[in-house]
Amino acid sequence: GRVDDLMLEGFQDILSRPWFQRAWILQDAFNARAAVLHCGSKAVSSKTMIRASELLPDKIDPLSQQVLDLMPGSRKDDQAASKFQLYDLLQRFQHAKATDQRDKIYALLGMVDFGYSKSMILPDYSMSQKDLMRAVIANLCFCESSSVPEPPYDTIDEFLANLDPIDNDI
């Protein structure tokens, strides 16, 4: 009915706000043990937001859904906040917004399992986009940065847009 439509509209409005699109929100959502979302004078637990989103299949922006999937109370909790592979994160969150393109990578680092990698990546704003891409490629191919040729892309956005999709669920 009309009330359901209004609730759906309101919910979609909240989930489409810029906050859900920002790269640095991802680490906060991932690392939180509990989360309460505030909007004006109202507040709701992340668990309630997640449950509500499950009633709206296919009506939520994919990036907002990914943010909800990282929050406490989501499926991720069953995995005890296990860390992810860098490639998976780069692929999933390539459309996150950041003022500095390098933050599209730096904002993910706290969620990465660097287990067997030879090249750990640390935020370094003296590094050019090309050098950061080279470090990411080195990490993905388990090699040293020095052995990675010049990336064929000029920007991190281009680089992310050209990653092949992978099909496993987060």
C-alpha positions in Angstrom: 0.0 0.0 0.0 0.8 3.7 0.1 2.6 3.4 3.5 4.8 0.7 2.2 5.7 2.8 -0.8 6.6 5.8 1.4 8.8 3.6 3.6 10.5 2.1 0.6 11.0 5.6 -0.8 12.4 6.9 2.5 14.7 3.9 2.9 16.0 4.3 -0.7 16.6 8.0 -0.1 18.7 7.3 3.0 20.7 4.6 1.2 21.4 6.8 -1.8 23.0 9.5 0.2 26.7 10.4 -0.4 27.8 8.9 2.9 27.2 5.4 1.6 29.3 6.1 -1.5 32.5 7.4 0.3 35.5 5.2 0.2 36.6 5.9 3.8 33.2 4.7 5.2 34.1 1.1 4.1 36.8 0.6 6.8 34.6 2.1 9.5 31.7 -0.3 8.5 34.1 -3.3 8.4 35.8 -2.6 11.7 32.8 -1.6 13.8 31.6 -4.1 16.4 28.3 -2.3 16.6 26.9 0.5 14.5 24.0 2.9 14.8 23.1 5.1 11.8 21.9 8.6 12.6 19.8 10.7 10.2 18.6 14.0 11.6 17.0 13.3 15.0 16.4 9.6 14.3 18.7 6.6 14.8 18.6 2.9 13.9 20.9 0.0 14.5 22.8 -1.4 11.5 21.1 -4.7 12.2 17.7 -3.1 11.6 18.9 -1.4 8.4 20.3 -4.7 7.1 17.1 -6.6 7.9 15.0 -3.8 6.2 17.3 -4.0 3.1 16.5 -7.7 2.8 12.9 -6.8 2.2 13.9 -4.7 -0.9 15.7 -7.1 -3.2 17.2 -5.3 -6.3 16.0 -1.9 -5.2 19.2 -0.8 -3.5 22.2 0.8 -5.1 24.8 -1.9 -5.3 27.5 0.1 -3.5 25.1 0.9 -0.6 24.3 -2.8 -0.4 28.0 -3.6 -0.2 28.4 -1.1 2.6 25.5 -2.7 4.5 27.1 -6.1 3.9 30.2 -5.0 5.7 28.3 -3.7 8.8 27.8 -5.5 12.1 24.8 -7.7 12.0 25.4 -8.7 8.3 26.4 -12.0 6.8 30.0 -10.9 7.3 29.6 -11.4 11.1 29.5 -15.1 10.5 33.0 -15.0 9.1 34.2 -13.2 12.3 35.3 -10.1 10.4 37.7 -12.2 8.3 39.8 -10.1 6.0 39.5 -10.1 2.2 41.8 -10.4 -0.8 42.8 -7.0 -2.2 41.6 -7.9 -5.7 38.2 -8.7 -4.5 37.9 -5.4 -2.6 39.2 -3.4 -5.5 36.7 -5.0 -7.8 33.7 -4.6 -5.4 34.4 -1.0 -4.3 35.8 0.5 -7.5 32.9 2.9 -7.7 33.3 4.3 -4.2 33.9 8.1 -4.2 37.1 9.7 -3.1 38.5 13.2 -3.6 41.9 11.7 -4.1 41.9 8.6 -6.4 44.6 7.0 -4.3 42.1 6.8 -1.4 40.1 4.3 -3.5 43.0 1.9 -2.6 44.2 3.3 0.7 40.7 3.2 2.2 40.6 -0.6 1.6 43.9 -1.5 3.2 42.5 -2.1 6.7 40.3 -4.9 5.3 43.0 -6.7 3.3 44.5 -10.0 4.2 48.2 -9.5 3.3 49.0 -13.0 4.5 51.4 -14.3 1.9 52.1 -11.2 0.0 55.6 -10.0 -0.6 54.5 -6.4 -0.9 52.5 -4.8 1.9 50.9 -1.5 0.8 50.9 1.4 3.2 49.2 4.8 2.6 51.8 7.1 1.2 50.7 10.4 -0.4 54.1 11.1 -1.9 53.5 8.1 -4.2 52.1 8.9 -7.6 49.0 7.1 -9.0 51.2 5.1 -11.3 53.6 4.0 -8.5 50.6 3.0 -6.4 49.2 1.0 -9.3 52.5 -0.7 -9.7 52.5 -1.6 -5.9 49.0 -3.0 -6.2 50.0 -5.1 -9.3 53.0 -6.4 -7.4 50.8 -7.3 -4.5 48.3 -9.1 -6.7 51.0 -11.1 -8.5 53.1 -11.9 -5.4 56.2 -10.2 -6.8 58.4 -7.2 -6.0 57.3 -3.7 -7.2 60.6 -3.2 -9.0 59.8 -6.1 -11.3 56.4 -4.6 -12.4 56.5 -2.7 -15.7 54.9 0.8 -16.2 51.1 0.3 -15.8 49.2 0.9 -19.1 46.8 3.2 -17.3 47.2 6.9 -16.4 44.7 6.9 -13.5 43.6 4.6 -10.7 40.0 5.0 -12.0 41.0 3.6 -15.4 43.0 0.8 -13.7 40.0 -0.2 -11.5 37.5 0.0 -14.4 39.7 -2.6 -16.3 39.9 -5.2 -13.5 38.1 -8.4 -14.7 35.1 -9.3 -12.5 35.2 -12.3 -10.2 32.1 -14.1 -9.1 32.6 -15.2 -5.5 30.4 -13.7 -2.9 31.9 -11.4 -0.2 
